[in-house]
Amino acid sequence: MTKERLLQCLGSTLWPSFLAAAVASVVFFAAIDPETLRVQTFPGLELSRMAGYTIGFFMFWAVGLFASGLTYVLSGGGNRRHE
């Protein structure tokens, strides 16, 4: 894989998934408090509210990255010629 194709792949998967994770985090955490979620799901685990926001963001980013990567692969992965 050439450097240009690698950058194209990274740019077309990482950036949209990052933006989607940011929006998903805002919407999700506007309704759900990470501290309340922790108490209800993992009461024995000691995490700060900021750690909850961080973990949630990276989970949303992973889902978005999977979706963006799958879209990139299914669309041909930049193998199309520009004519």
C-alpha positions in Angstrom: 0.0 0.0 0.0 1.4 3.3 -1.0 1.7 6.2 1.4 -1.0 8.2 -0.4 -3.4 5.3 -0.3 -2.7 4.7 3.4 -3.3 8.4 4.1 -6.5 8.3 2.1 -7.7 5.2 4.0 -6.9 6.8 7.4 -8.5 10.1 6.4 -11.7 8.5 5.1 -12.1 6.3 8.2 -10.6 8.0 11.3 -12.0 11.5 10.8 -15.7 10.7 10.1 -15.7 8.1 12.9 -14.2 10.7 15.3 -16.9 13.3 14.4 -19.6 10.6 14.8 -18.2 9.7 18.2 -18.2 13.3 19.3 -21.9 13.7 18.3 -22.9 10.4 19.8 -21.1 11.2 23.1 -22.9 14.6 23.3 -26.3 13.1 22.6 -25.8 10.0 24.9 -24.2 11.9 27.8 -26.8 14.6 27.7 -29.3 12.1 28.8 -27.2 9.6 30.8 -24.8 10.4 33.7 -21.7 8.2 33.6 -21.7 8.0 37.4 -25.2 6.7 37.5 -24.4 4.2 34.7 -21.4 3.0 36.5 -23.3 2.5 39.8 -26.0 0.5 38.0 -23.7 -1.7 35.8 -20.4 -2.1 37.7 -21.0 -1.0 41.3 -17.7 -2.4 42.5 -15.6 -0.5 40.0 -14.2 2.9 41.0 -14.2 5.2 38.0 -14.4 9.0 37.9 -17.1 10.8 35.9 -14.4 11.9 33.4 -13.2 8.3 33.0 -16.8 7.4 32.1 -16.9 10.1 29.5 -13.6 9.0 28.0 -14.5 5.3 27.9 -17.8 6.1 26.3 -16.2 8.3 23.7 -13.7 5.7 22.7 -16.4 3.0 22.5 -18.5 5.3 20.2 -15.3 5.9 18.2 -14.6 2.2 17.8 -18.1 1.6 16.5 -17.8 4.5 14.1 -14.4 3.3 13.0 -15.8 -0.1 12.3 -18.6 1.3 10.2 -16.3 3.7 8.3 -13.8 1.0 7.7 -16.5 -1.4 6.4 -17.9 1.4 4.1 -14.4 2.1 2.8 -13.8 -1.6 2.0 -17.2 -2.2 0.5 -16.9 1.0 -1.7 -13.7 -0.4 -3.3 -11.1 1.1 -1.0 -10.1 3.9 -3.3 -9.3 1.5 -6.2 -11.4 3.5 -8.6 -9.7 5.3 -11.5 -10.3 9.0 -12.0 -11.1 9.5 -15.7 
